[in-house]
Amino acid sequence: MKPARILILGVAVVAAGLAGVLAMSLAGRGSVVTQVQQVVEKEPTVNVLVSSANLPVGARLDDKSARWMAWPQGGVVQGFITETDKPDAIKELQGAVVRMPIFEGEPIRAEKIADSNSRIMSSLLPSGKRAVATEISVATGAGGFILPNDRVDVIMVRKEKNGDKYLTETVLNNVRVLAIDQQVQEKDDGSKAVVGTTATLELTPDQTKVLAVAQQMADRLSLALRSVADAREPDTKAADYLLSGDNGSSIVQVIKSGAIVNDSAPQKAE
């Protein structure tokens, strides 16, 4: 090999070596990347009493229908039953009556249940309301589809006085059904069906009087099932004329053959 070529090759090798050394030197002077580990702190939790199953109105609590569930401390609001405040709550609430539907996993609040010492029906009634029962059948009870907590209209059907025509009138609007008394009936083919015979309605004192008069006047009372969307609408007194006067004490109504024939008022002493 010629000396010139050997010289050129040597220079190339030296240049390559210097380039490598320079590259390593520059890499060593680069910034050091530091990995930052993000630490996530969990929010403290509190054990809250929740329902273990869907509980309908009138159900009673037991050790299988309630349990403790870890709940974020910041999400605990007034009314929740916590293990810190009431460690024996499951035992203490044995037999308590459910006043409003409670769904599985929902916190059990005091306002949704009633004391186990209370009678079921009286514990379901809000303050100032009355529970009044009326007879129903499959034909008069929306085919058996009316259930507790539904809203209904009460329709009176009666025969016109001295005539052959029938009159219909809605005497109560949008009232809540507290309970349906059901019994099992056996059909001709041996099958069994559950049929309600009595509906218990939640009424005001004046509505109670209206229904009592309507039951005497009517040939038949029917319940018309309303949409669940009507639950927020106020109930109205559609047949105020059936009331017997101020507070129901000043006028006596006489009903004959299903019709009001006269009103008589007691005479005031002079």
ROKOLVEX-241733 format. One record per residue: residue in one letter; x, y, z of N, C-alpha, C in turn; residue number from 1. Coordinates in nm, 3 decimals, decimal comma. Example, Ala and Ser with C-alpha at 12.3 -4.5 7.8 and 13.67 -1.06 7.14 Angstrom:
residues 2
R  resn      nxx      nyy      nzz     caxx     cayy     cazz      cxx      cyy      czz  resi
R     A    1,319   -0,569    0,780    1,230   -0,450    0,780    1,320   -0,330    0,780     1
R     S    1,285   -0,225    0,708    1,367   -0,106    0,714    1,290    0,003    0,787     2
END
This chain:
residues 270
R  resn      nxx      nyy      nzz     caxx     cayy     cazz      cxx      cyy      czz  resi
R     M    0,086   -0,120    0,000    0,000    0,000    0,000    0,089    0,124    0,000     1
R     K    0,046    0,218   -0,075    0,126    0,341   -0,086    0,121    0,420    0,044     2
R     P    0,232    0,485    0,078    0,238    0,564    0,203    0,131    0,672    0,209     3
R     A    0,089    0,726    0,096   -0,014    0,833    0,096   -0,147    0,780    0,142     4
R     R   -0,178    0,658    0,092   -0,307    0,600    0,132   -0,307    0,564    0,280     5
R     I   -0,193    0,514    0,327   -0,184    0,481    0,469   -0,201    0,606    0,553     6
R     L   -0,148    0,714    0,513   -0,159    0,840    0,586   -0,304    0,887    0,590     7
R     I   -0,371    0,879    0,475   -0,512    0,923    0,469   -0,598    0,835    0,558     8
R     L   -0,575    0,703    0,555   -0,653    0,612    0,639   -0,631    0,640    0,787     9
R     G   -0,507    0,671    0,824   -0,479    0,701    0,964   -0,548    0,828    1,010    10
R     V   -0,545    0,928    0,919   -0,612    1,054    0,955   -0,762    1,030    0,972    11
R     A   -0,822    0,945    0,888   -0,965    0,918    0,898   -0,999    0,847    1,029    12
R     V   -0,912    0,752    1,067   -0,937    0,679    1,193   -0,928    0,774    1,312    13
R     V   -0,825    0,860    1,309   -0,809    0,956    1,421   -0,927    1,051    1,426    14
R     A   -0,974    1,097    1,308   -1,088    1,189    1,304   -1,213    1,124    1,358    15
R     A   -1,235    0,996    1,322   -1,353    0,924    1,371   -1,347    0,909    1,522    16
R     G   -1,227    0,880    1,573   -1,213    0,866    1,717   -1,241    0,996    1,790    17
R     L   -1,184    1,107    1,735   -1,210    1,237    1,798   -1,358    1,272    1,795    18
R     A   -1,428    1,236    1,683   -1,572    1,265    1,675   -1,650    1,188    1,780    19
R     G   -1,611    1,061    1,803   -1,679    0,981    1,905   -1,660    1,037    2,044    20
R     V   -1,531    1,077    2,071   -1,502    1,135    2,204   -1,581    1,263    2,226    21
R     L   -1,589    1,346    2,119   -1,663    1,471    2,130   -1,811    1,447    2,153    22
R     A   -1,867    1,348    2,084   -2,010    1,316    2,102   -2,038    1,269    2,244    23
R     M   -1,951    1,184    2,299   -1,970    1,135    2,436   -1,959    1,250    2,535    24
R     S   -1,870    1,343    2,507   -1,852    1,456    2,597   -1,974    1,545    2,600    25
R     L   -2,031    1,569    2,480   -2,152    1,652    2,473   -2,271    1,584    2,541    26
R     A   -2,279    1,452    2,523   -2,390    1,380    2,587   -2,380    1,385    2,738    27
R     G   -2,259    1,383    2,789   -2,241    1,388    2,934   -2,279    1,522    2,993    28
R     R   -2,268    1,625    2,912   -2,304    1,759    2,963   -2,453    1,789    2,953    29
R     G   -2,534    1,698    2,889   -2,678    1,724    2,873   -2,751    1,728    3,006    30
R     S   -2,873    1,785    3,006   -2,955    1,795    3,129   -3,005    1,658    3,172    31
R     V   -3,008    1,637    3,300   -3,053    1,511    3,356   -3,206    1,516    3,372    32
R     V   -3,275    1,417    3,313   -3,421    1,411    3,322   -3,461    1,340    3,450    33
R     T   -3,537    1,408    3,534   -3,581    1,352    3,662   -3,727    1,309    3,652    34
R     Q   -3,759    1,184    3,684   -3,895    1,134    3,681   -3,964    1,167    3,814    35
R     V   -4,079    1,235    3,801   -4,157    1,274    3,919   -4,276    1,179    3,933    36
R     Q   -4,283    1,109    4,041   -4,393    1,017    4,065   -4,508    1,090    4,132    37
R     Q   -4,623    1,084    4,065   -4,740    1,153    4,118   -4,804    1,067    4,227    38
R     V   -4,828    1,127    4,340   -4,887    1,057    4,453   -5,033    1,100    4,467    39
R     V   -5,127    1,003    4,459   -5,270    1,031    4,471   -5,314    0,994    4,612    40
R     E   -5,365    1,093    4,684   -5,411    1,070    4,820   -5,561    1,041    4,819    41
R     K   -5,601    0,931    4,879   -5,742    0,893    4,886   -5,815    0,974    4,994    42
R     E   -5,939    1,016    4,961   -6,019    1,091    5,058   -6,064    0,998    5,169    43
R     P   -6,060    1,044    5,293   -6,107    0,961    5,404   -6,253    0,921    5,385    44
R     T   -6,288    0,801    5,429   -6,424    0,751    5,414   -6,490    0,729    5,550    45
R     V   -6,622    0,728    5,549   -6,702    0,703    5,668   -6,804    0,594    5,634    46
R     N   -6,826    0,501    5,723   -6,925    0,397    5,700   -7,066    0,454    5,716    47
R     V   -7,146    0,441    5,610   -7,283    0,492    5,608   -7,379    0,375    5,593    48
R     L   -7,492    0,380    5,662   -7,592    0,274    5,655   -7,670    0,286    5,524    49
R     V   -7,667    0,180    5,442   -7,737    0,180    5,314   -7,827    0,058    5,305    50
R     S   -7,917    0,060    5,207   -8,007   -0,051    5,186   -7,937   -0,163    5,108    51
R     S   -7,962   -0,286    5,146   -7,903   -0,401    5,077   -7,993   -0,452    4,965    52
R     A   -8,114   -0,398    4,954   -8,208   -0,441    4,851   -8,308   -0,330    4,825    53
R     N   -8,388   -0,344    4,722   -8,495   -0,248    4,696   -8,606   -0,270    4,797    54
R     L   -8,639   -0,165    4,873   -8,738   -0,177    4,980   -8,862   -0,095    4,944    55
R     P   -8,977   -0,161    4,926   -9,100   -0,087    4,893   -9,161   -0,023    5,017    56
R     V   -9,261    0,061    4,995   -9,333    0,123    5,106   -9,400    0,014    5,190    57
R     G   -9,385    0,025    5,323   -9,446   -0,072    5,414   -9,354   -0,186    5,454    58
R     A   -9,238   -0,200    5,387   -9,143   -0,306    5,424   -9,081   -0,275    5,560    59
R     R   -9,034   -0,380    5,624   -8,969   -0,364    5,755   -8,820   -0,397    5,743    60
R     L   -8,739   -0,319    5,812   -8,594   -0,339    5,808   -8,554   -0,457    5,896    61
R     D   -8,451   -0,529    5,849   -8,390   -0,635    5,931   -8,240   -0,636    5,902    62
R     D   -8,168   -0,732    5,960   -8,023   -0,734    5,945   -7,979   -0,768    5,803    63
R     K   -8,071   -0,819    5,718   -8,037   -0,852    5,581   -8,069   -0,739    5,483    64
R     S   -8,148   -0,644    5,525   -8,190   -0,536    5,434   -8,106   -0,410    5,450    65
R     A   -8,012   -0,408    5,545   -7,928   -0,290    5,567   -7,784   -0,335    5,592    66
R     R   -7,688   -0,252    5,548   -7,547   -0,283    5,569   -7,468   -0,152    5,571    67
R     W   -7,343   -0,161    5,618   -7,254   -0,044    5,619   -7,176   -0,039    5,488    68
R     M   -7,160    0,081    5,434   -7,084    0,102    5,311   -6,990    0,220    5,330    69
R     A   -6,865    0,204    5,282   -6,769    0,314    5,289   -6,815    0,428    5,198    70
R     W   -6,823    0,548    5,254   -6,873    0,665    5,183   -6,771    0,779    5,196    71
R     P   -6,740    0,851    5,087   -6,646    0,963    5,100   -6,691    1,061    5,207    72
R     Q   -6,597    1,098    5,293   -6,632    1,184    5,406   -6,692    1,316    5,359    73
R     G   -6,642    1,368    5,247   -6,695    1,494    5,197   -6,834    1,483    5,139    74
R     G   -6,880    1,358    5,111   -7,013    1,338    5,054   -7,120    1,306    5,155    75
R     V   -7,084    1,300    5,282   -7,182    1,271    5,387   -7,260    1,397    5,419    76
R     V   -7,393    1,389    5,408   -7,479    1,504    5,435   -7,564    1,476    5,557    77
R     Q   -7,628    1,581    5,605   -7,713    1,568    5,724   -7,829    1,473    5,695    78
R     G   -7,854    1,381    5,784   -7,960    1,283    5,765   -7,906    1,143    5,742    79
R     F   -7,779    1,131    5,698   -7,718    0,999    5,681   -7,693    0,938    5,819    80
R     I   -7,708    0,808    5,827   -7,679    0,734    5,951   -7,539    0,676    5,938    81
R     T   -7,447    0,722    6,022   -7,307    0,677    6,014   -7,274    0,584    6,130    82
R     E   -7,176    0,497    6,106   -7,134    0,402    6,209   -7,065    0,474    6,325    83
R     T   -7,006    0,591    6,296   -6,941    0,667    6,401   -7,043    0,719    6,502    84
R     D   -7,155    0,770    6,451   -7,258    0,827    6,540   -7,347    0,720    6,600    85
R     K   -7,383    0,618    6,520   -7,475    0,513    6,567   -7,420    0,376    6,529    86
R     P   -7,323    0,327    6,605   -7,261    0,197    6,571   -7,358    0,079    6,577    87
R     D   -7,467    0,090    6,655   -7,564   -0,019    6,669   -7,691    0,009    6,590    88
R     A   -7,681    0,090    6,484   -7,800    0,132    6,410   -7,875    0,014    6,348    89
R     I   -7,801   -0,084    6,293   -7,867   -0,198    6,228   -7,955   -0,273    6,329    90
R     K   -7,904   -0,289    6,450   -7,981   -0,358    6,553   -8,095   -0,271    6,602    91
R     E   -8,071   -0,142    6,618   -8,173   -0,052    6,672   -8,290   -0,032    6,574    92
R     L   -8,262   -0,043    6,444   -8,367   -0,019    6,344   -8,439   -0,146    6,302    93
R     Q   -8,416   -0,255    6,373   -8,486   -0,380    6,341   -8,637   -0,358    6,348    94
R     G   -8,707   -0,391    6,238   -8,852   -0,379    6,237   -8,904   -0,243    6,198    95
R     A   -8,815   -0,145    6,173   -8,861   -0,012    6,133   -8,936   -0,021    6,000    96
R     V   -9,037    0,064    5,984   -9,125    0,060    5,866   -9,074    0,160    5,762    97
R     V   -9,067    0,117    5,637   -9,025    0,204    5,527   -9,142    0,291    5,485    98
R     R   -9,126    0,423    5,494   -9,233    0,517    5,459   -9,229    0,558    5,313    99
R     M   -9,108    0,558    5,253   -9,089    0,595    5,113   -8,997    0,491    5,050   100
R     P   -9,012    0,463    4,919   -8,929    0,360    4,856   -8,780    0,390    4,873   101
R     I   -8,703    0,286    4,904   -8,557    0,296    4,919   -8,494    0,195    4,823   102
R     F   -8,398    0,239    4,743   -8,337    0,152    4,643   -8,205    0,095    4,694   103
R     E   -8,164   -0,016    4,637   -8,041   -0,084    4,679   -7,921    0,010    4,667   104
R     G   -7,841    0,017    4,775   -7,725    0,103    4,777   -7,754    0,246    4,819   105
R     E   -7,879    0,280    4,839   -7,917    0,417    4,879   -7,901    0,433    5,030   106
R     P   -7,843    0,543    5,077   -7,834    0,566    5,222   -7,972    0,570    5,286   107
R     I   -7,985    0,506    5,399   -8,112    0,505    5,473   -8,119    0,629    5,558   108
R     R   -8,215    0,716    5,528   -8,232    0,841    5,602   -8,347    0,827    5,700   109
R     A   -8,338    0,902    5,809   -8,438    0,890    5,915   -8,577    0,926    5,867   110
R     E   -8,588    1,023    5,774   -8,720    1,066    5,729   -8,789    0,965    5,639   111
R     K   -8,714    0,862    5,593   -8,774    0,761    5,506   -8,822    0,638    5,581   112
R     I   -8,800    0,634    5,712   -8,843    0,520    5,791   -8,919    0,568    5,913   113
R     A   -8,994    0,478    5,973   -9,071    0,511    6,093   -9,035    0,413    6,203   114
R     D   -9,055    0,455    6,325   -9,022    0,374    6,442   -9,093    0,238    6,434   115
R     S   -9,022    0,135    6,473   -9,081    0,001    6,469   -9,197   -0,015    6,565   116
R     N   -9,208    0,074    6,664   -9,319    0,068    6,759   -9,447    0,127    6,701   117
R     S   -9,434    0,200    6,589   -9,551    0,262    6,528   -9,629    0,159    6,448   118
R     R   -9,759    0,183    6,438   -9,838    0,100    6,349   -9,806    0,137    6,206   119
R     I   -9,811    0,039    6,117   -9,765    0,060    5,981   -9,842    0,173    5,913   120
R     M   -9,973    0,167    5,911  -10,050    0,265    5,836  -10,035    0,405    5,892   121
R     S  -10,039    0,420    6,024  -10,025    0,554    6,082   -9,886    0,610    6,058   122
R     S   -9,786    0,524    6,046   -9,651    0,572    6,020   -9,632    0,615    5,876   123
R     L   -9,717    0,567    5,785   -9,707    0,606    5,645   -9,775    0,739    5,618   124
R     L   -9,864    0,781    5,707   -9,942    0,903    5,685   -9,862    1,028    5,719   125
R     P   -9,856    1,125    5,627   -9,796    1,254    5,662   -9,886    1,326    5,763   126
R     S   -9,829    1,425    5,829   -9,905    1,501    5,928  -10,024    1,571    5,862   127
R     G  -10,140    1,562    5,924  -10,260    1,629    5,874  -10,341    1,550    5,774   128
R     K  -10,293    1,432    5,735  -10,363    1,350    5,637  -10,443    1,240    5,706   129
R     R  -10,537    1,181    5,632  -10,621    1,074    5,682  -10,615    0,956    5,585   130
R     A  -10,628    0,835    5,640  -10,633    0,715    5,557  -10,777    0,667    5,552   131
R     V  -10,831    0,658    5,430  -10,971    0,618    5,412  -10,976    0,506    5,310   132
R     A  -11,050    0,400    5,342  -11,060    0,284    5,254  -11,187    0,291    5,171   133
R     T  -11,178    0,241    5,049  -11,295    0,230    4,961  -11,285    0,098    4,887   134
R     E  -11,400    0,035    4,865  -11,402   -0,094    4,796  -11,371   -0,077    4,648   135
R     I  -11,295   -0,173    4,594  -11,264   -0,173    4,452  -11,276   -0,316    4,399   136
R     S  -11,273   -0,329    4,269  -11,269   -0,459    4,204  -11,176   -0,445    4,083   137
R     V  -11,163   -0,552    4,006  -11,081   -0,544    3,886  -11,138   -0,440    3,790   138
R     A  -11,272   -0,434    3,784  -11,336   -0,340    3,691  -11,323   -0,197    3,737   139
R     T  -11,326   -0,173    3,867  -11,322   -0,036    3,919  -11,184    0,007    3,963   140
R     G  -11,087   -0,082    3,955  -10,951   -0,051    4,002  -10,847   -0,060    3,894   141
R     A  -10,878   -0,012    3,775  -10,782   -0,007    3,662  -10,725   -0,144    3,630   142
R     G  -10,812   -0,245    3,636  -10,770   -0,379    3,598  -10,669   -0,444    3,690   143
R     G  -10,658   -0,393    3,813  -10,564   -0,450    3,909  -10,424   -0,394    3,898   144
R     F  -10,404   -0,289    3,818  -10,270   -0,233    3,800  -10,240   -0,119    3,898   145
R     I  -10,333   -0,085    3,984  -10,309    0,020    4,083  -10,229   -0,038    4,198   146
R     L  -10,119    0,029    4,233  -10,030   -0,017    4,338  -10,010    0,093    4,442   147
R     P   -9,961    0,059    4,561   -9,933    0,162    4,661   -9,840    0,270    4,607   148
R     N   -9,870    0,393    4,644   -9,794    0,512    4,605   -9,833    0,565    4,466   149
R     D   -9,928    0,499    4,399   -9,981    0,551    4,273  -10,075    0,667    4,301   150
R     R  -10,104    0,745    4,196  -10,199    0,856    4,203  -10,323    0,820    4,123   151
R     V  -10,443    0,850    4,179  -10,568    0,813    4,113  -10,669    0,927    4,123   152
R     D  -10,767    0,924    4,032  -10,887    1,005    4,043  -10,999    0,914    4,091   153
R     V  -11,087    0,966    4,176  -11,203    0,890    4,222  -11,325    0,939    4,145   154
R     I  -11,388    0,848    4,070  -11,501    0,883    3,984  -11,628    0,820    4,040   155
R     M  -11,731    0,902    4,055  -11,860    0,857    4,107  -11,957    0,837    3,991   156
R     V  -12,023    0,724    3,990  -12,128    0,694    3,892  -12,258    0,674    3,968   157
R     R  -12,361    0,751    3,933  -12,490    0,738    4,000  -12,603    0,759    3,902   158
R     K  -12,716    0,705    3,935  -12,833    0,715    3,849  -12,905    0,847    3,875   159
R     E  -12,948    0,911    3,768  -13,018    1,039    3,780  -13,150    1,020    3,852   160
R     K  -13,184    1,115    3,937  -13,308    1,106    4,014  -13,428    1,110    3,920   161
R     N  -13,518    1,014    3,937  -13,640    1,004    3,855  -13,607    0,995    3,706   162
R     G  -13,503    0,921    3,674  -13,467    0,907    3,533  -13,388    0,779    3,511   163
R     D  -13,358    0,752    3,386  -13,284    0,632    3,352  -13,141    0,661    3,313   164
R     K  -13,101    0,787    3,319  -12,965    0,824    3,281  -12,870    0,810    3,399   165
R     Y  -12,745    0,785    3,365  -12,642    0,777    3,468  -12,551    0,898    3,458   166
R     L  -12,515    0,950    3,574  -12,428    1,066    3,582  -12,291    1,022    3,634   167
R     T  -12,187    1,079    3,575  -12,051    1,051    3,621  -11,986    1,182    3,665   168
R     E  -11,905    1,173    3,768  -11,840    1,293    3,820  -11,711    1,254    3,891   169
R     T  -11,606    1,331    3,869  -11,481    1,311    3,940  -11,490    1,385    4,073   170
R     V  -11,498    1,310    4,182  -11,515    1,372    4,313  -11,382    1,403    4,381   171
R     L  -11,276    1,331    4,344  -11,144    1,357    4,400  -11,041    1,344    4,288   172
R     N  -10,945    1,435    4,286  -10,842    1,435    4,183  -10,703    1,409    4,241   173
R     N  -10,626    1,325    4,174  -10,483    1,311    4,200  -10,451    1,282    4,348   174
R     V  -10,522    1,186    4,406  -10,495    1,148    4,545  -10,404    1,025    4,546   175
R     R  -10,326    1,012    4,652  -10,227    0,903    4,660  -10,288    0,778    4,722   176
R     V  -10,250    0,664    4,666  -10,292    0,534    4,719  -10,189    0,489    4,823   177
R     L  -10,235    0,466    4,945  -10,145    0,421    5,051  -10,124    0,270    5,047   178
R     A  -10,232    0,197    5,022  -10,222    0,051    5,025  -10,334   -0,010    4,944   179
R     I  -10,311   -0,131    4,899  -10,413   -0,211    4,830  -10,425   -0,343    4,905   180
R     D  -10,545   -0,370    4,956  -10,569   -0,497    5,023  -10,592   -0,603    4,916   181
R     Q  -10,503   -0,702    4,909  -10,510   -0,801    4,802  -10,541   -0,939    4,857   182
R     Q  -10,615   -1,014    4,778  -10,642   -1,153    4,813  -10,626   -1,240    4,690   183
R     V  -10,595   -1,367    4,714  -10,572   -1,459    4,604  -10,702   -1,530    4,569   184
R     Q  -10,741   -1,522    4,441  -10,861   -1,588    4,392  -10,821   -1,699    4,296   185
R     E  -10,892   -1,812    4,304  -10,864   -1,924    4,215  -10,962   -1,923    4,099   186
R     K  -10,911   -1,930    3,976  -10,994   -1,929    3,857  -11,047   -2,069    3,828   187
R     D  -11,137   -2,077    3,728  -11,197   -2,204    3,691  -11,094   -2,305    3,641   188
R     D  -10,988   -2,256    3,577  -10,888   -2,346    3,523  -10,783   -2,387    3,627   189
R     G  -10,804   -2,347    3,751  -10,712   -2,385    3,857  -10,601   -2,287    3,883   190
R     S  -10,582   -2,189    3,795  -10,479   -2,088    3,816  -10,525   -1,988    3,921   191
R     K  -10,429   -1,913    3,975  -10,460   -1,819    4,081  -10,425   -1,677    4,037   192
R     A  -10,504   -1,581    4,082  -10,480   -1,440    4,049  -10,492   -1,357    4,176   193
R     V  -10,411   -1,253    4,185  -10,415   -1,162    4,299  -10,504   -1,043    4,265   194
R     V  -10,610   -1,024    4,341  -10,708   -0,920    4,313  -10,723   -0,831    4,435   195
R     G  -10,717   -0,699    4,415  -10,738   -0,605    4,524  -10,886   -0,583    4,550   196
R     T  -10,925   -0,582    4,676  -11,065   -0,561    4,711  -11,089   -0,427    4,780   197
R     T  -10,984   -0,370    4,836  -10,997   -0,242    4,908  -10,874   -0,156    4,880   198
R     A  -10,899   -0,030    4,849  -10,790    0,066    4,831  -10,794    0,166    4,945   199
R     T  -10,681    0,192    5,007  -10,671    0,291    5,113  -10,607    0,416    5,057   200
R     L  -10,679    0,529    5,065  -10,635    0,654    5,004  -10,586    0,752    5,108   201
R     E  -10,491    0,838    5,069  -10,440    0,944    5,156  -10,517    1,072    5,124   202
R     L  -10,597    1,120    5,223  -10,685    1,233    5,199  -10,671    1,339    5,307   203
R     T  -10,712    1,460    5,272  -10,724    1,566    5,372  -10,856    1,545    5,446   204
R     P  -10,876    1,612    5,561  -11,004    1,597    5,631  -11,125    1,630    5,544   205
R     D  -11,119    1,736    5,463  -11,232    1,770    5,376  -11,253    1,666    5,268   206
R     Q  -11,145    1,614    5,212  -11,157    1,509    5,110  -11,218    1,383    5,170   207
R     T  -11,189    1,359    5,298  -11,248    1,244    5,366  -11,400    1,255    5,371   208
R     K  -11,450    1,377    5,398  -11,595    1,398    5,402  -11,656    1,382    5,263   209
R     V  -11,588    1,433    5,161  -11,638    1,420    5,025  -11,653    1,273    4,988   210
R     L  -11,551    1,192    5,019  -11,557    1,051    4,985  -11,667    0,980    5,063   211
R     A  -11,686    1,017    5,190  -11,790    0,952    5,271  -11,928    0,977    5,211   212
R     V  -11,954    1,101    5,166  -12,083    1,132    5,104  -12,096    1,061    4,969   213
R     A  -11,987    1,062    4,891  -11,990    0,998    4,759  -12,017    0,849    4,771   214
R     Q  -11,966    0,785    4,875  -11,990    0,642    4,894  -12,138    0,613    4,920   215
R     Q  -12,208    0,708    4,982  -12,351    0,691    5,006  -12,434    0,720    4,882   216
R     M  -12,390    0,815    4,801  -12,466    0,857    4,683  -12,441    0,769    4,562   217
R     A  -12,323    0,713    4,551  -12,281    0,648    4,426  -12,339    0,509    4,411   218
R     D  -12,372    0,476    4,286  -12,400    0,336    4,253  -12,268    0,259    4,240   219
R     R  -12,163    0,332    4,201  -12,032    0,271    4,192  -11,925    0,379    4,196   220
R     L  -11,816    0,350    4,267  -11,698    0,436    4,268  -11,585    0,366    4,194   221
R     S  -11,521    0,437    4,103  -11,411    0,380    4,027  -11,285    0,463    4,049   222
R     L  -11,170    0,396    4,042  -11,041    0,463    4,054  -10,976    0,466    3,916   223
R     A  -10,938    0,585    3,873  -10,870    0,602    3,744  -10,722    0,629    3,771   224
R     L  -10,637    0,541    3,720  -10,493    0,553    3,744  -10,435    0,670    3,666   225
R     R  -10,353    0,751    3,733  -10,290    0,866    3,670  -10,142    0,839    3,642   226
R     S  -10,084    0,923    3,557   -9,943    0,910    3,522   -9,857    0,945    3,642   227
R     V   -9,739    0,881    3,648   -9,644    0,912    3,756   -9,597    1,056    3,745   228
R     A   -9,608    1,116    3,626   -9,567    1,255    3,608   -9,658    1,352    3,682   229
R     D   -9,776    1,306    3,724   -9,871    1,394    3,794   -9,847    1,397    3,944   230
R     A   -9,745    1,328    3,992   -9,723    1,317    4,136   -9,697    1,453    4,200   231
R     R   -9,637    1,546    4,124   -9,603    1,678    4,179   -9,721    1,776    4,172   232
R     E   -9,824    1,740    4,098   -9,939    1,829    4,089  -10,021    1,822    4,216   233
R     P  -10,079    1,934    4,260  -10,158    1,932    4,383  -10,290    1,859    4,363   234
R     D  -10,339    1,795    4,469  -10,471    1,735    4,460  -10,576    1,845    4,480   235
R     T  -10,690    1,830    4,418  -10,794    1,932    4,423  -10,923    1,873    4,475   236
R     K  -11,009    1,960    4,521  -11,141    1,917    4,571  -11,242    1,940    4,459   237
R     A  -11,272    1,836    4,384  -11,358    1,851    4,267  -11,505    1,855    4,302   238
R     A  -11,540    1,813    4,422  -11,683    1,807    4,459  -11,704    1,871    4,596   239
R     D  -11,668    1,998    4,607  -11,681    2,069    4,735  -11,826    2,079    4,780   240
R     Y  -11,921    2,071    4,686  -12,062    2,085    4,724  -12,108    1,969    4,812   241
R     L  -12,029    1,860    4,814  -12,064    1,747    4,898  -12,028    1,770    5,044   242
R     L  -11,946    1,874    5,069  -11,913    1,906    5,208  -12,037    1,957    5,279   243
R     S  -12,045    1,932    5,408  -12,166    1,967    5,482  -12,159    2,102    5,549   244
R     G  -12,076    2,194    5,498  -12,071    2,328    5,553  -11,938    2,360    5,614   245
R     D  -11,928    2,473    5,682  -11,803    2,515    5,744  -11,760    2,414    5,848   246
R     N  -11,643    2,356    5,822  -11,583    2,258    5,913  -11,673    2,136    5,935   247
R     G  -11,776    2,121    5,846  -11,861    2,004    5,853  -11,953    2,001    5,972   248
R     S  -11,985    2,118    6,036  -12,063    2,114    6,159  -12,189    2,199    6,157   249
R     S  -12,203    2,290    6,059  -12,314    2,384    6,066  -12,435    2,341    5,985   250
R     I  -12,416    2,247    5,890  -12,527    2,209    5,804  -12,536    2,057    5,799   251
R     V  -12,658    2,006    5,802  -12,681    1,864    5,789  -12,741    1,837    5,653   252
R     Q  -12,677    1,748    5,574  -12,728    1,715    5,442  -12,809    1,586    5,449   253
R     V  -12,922    1,585    5,382  -13,008    1,468    5,378  -12,993    1,404    5,241   254
R     I  -12,954    1,277    5,238  -12,936    1,205    5,113  -13,044    1,098    5,104   255
R     K  -13,120    1,100    4,995  -13,227    1,004    4,973  -13,217    0,950    4,832   256
R     S  -13,215    0,819    4,822  -13,204    0,753    4,691  -13,084    0,802    4,612   257
R     G  -12,974    0,823    4,682  -12,851    0,861    4,614  -12,845    1,005    4,571   258
R     A  -12,927    1,093    4,627  -12,924    1,235    4,589  -12,945    1,320    4,712   259
R     I  -12,888    1,442    4,710  -12,907    1,537    4,819  -13,043    1,603    4,800   260
R     V  -13,134    1,584    4,896  -13,269    1,636    4,878  -13,291    1,768    4,949   261
R     N  -13,222    1,794    5,059  -13,234    1,924    5,125  -13,122    1,943    5,224   262
R     D  -13,099    2,069    5,261  -13,001    2,104    5,364  -13,077    2,169    5,478   263
R     S  -13,045    2,132    5,598  -13,109    2,193    5,714  -13,004    2,243    5,808   264
R     A  -13,019    2,366    5,851  -12,921    2,428    5,940  -12,985    2,450    6,076   265
R     P  -12,916    2,421    6,183  -12,971    2,446    6,316  -12,992    2,594    6,341   266
R     Q  -13,099    2,626    6,406  -13,133    2,765    6,435  -13,046    2,815    6,551   267
R     K  -12,998    2,936    6,536  -12,917    2,998    6,642  -13,010    3,053    6,750   268
R     A  -12,965    3,039    6,871  -13,045    3,091    6,985  -13,034    3,242    6,986   269
R     E  -13,150    3,309    7,006  -13,151    3,455    7,010  -13,134    3,505    7,152   270
END
